[in-house]
Amino acid sequence: MVLETLNPMHYNITSLVPDTMPVATVPILILMCFLFLIWNHEETSSIPGPGYCMGIGPLISHGRFLWMGVGNACNYYNKTYGDFVRVWISGEETFIISK
């Protein structure tokens, strides 16, 4: 009888976890997603240019400069956003001023 009570296979593990566990995890996941969005949010700049978008904007901007070259990429951004543009090159915010 003592060995039977000490046997871990005797207990049903699902009876130890409450049924409300999945219901409690949904608000926690929503809160974590909300905090992640707040953490990655940056103030929008008054200077036109590609958006930051959780770090994807700088990667696209830098990739465009590598792919097209500096001259063609500057012309593209000037046609798209105007004479004063904010872009990212090598992870640093860079301003393109042209006319």
Secondary structure by P-SEA (a helix, b strand, c coil): cccccccccccccccccccaaaaaaaaaaaaaaaaaaaaaccccccccccccccaaaaaaaaaaaaaccaaaaaaaaaaccccbbbbbcccbbbbbbcc
